[in-house]
């Protein structure tokens, strides 16, 4: 297990972000109090924390409903 500091990972509209590899599960709007659930449920238990998970269709997509319009 390794923790890296980074920017918004090009997902600023969902930030703060956590991504867990090798599964590439992305969590959005993570607060410090969510860390315990991510560690216990996902890293130890092998089950992603669905309430924090960013929808696959929103990752790296300009059509994500959460992106602000540039117009």
Secondary structure, DSSP 8 states (H G I E B T S, - for coil): ------S-TT-GGG-S-EEETTTTEEE-S--GGGHHHIIIIIIIT----GGGB--GGGTT-TT-TTS----
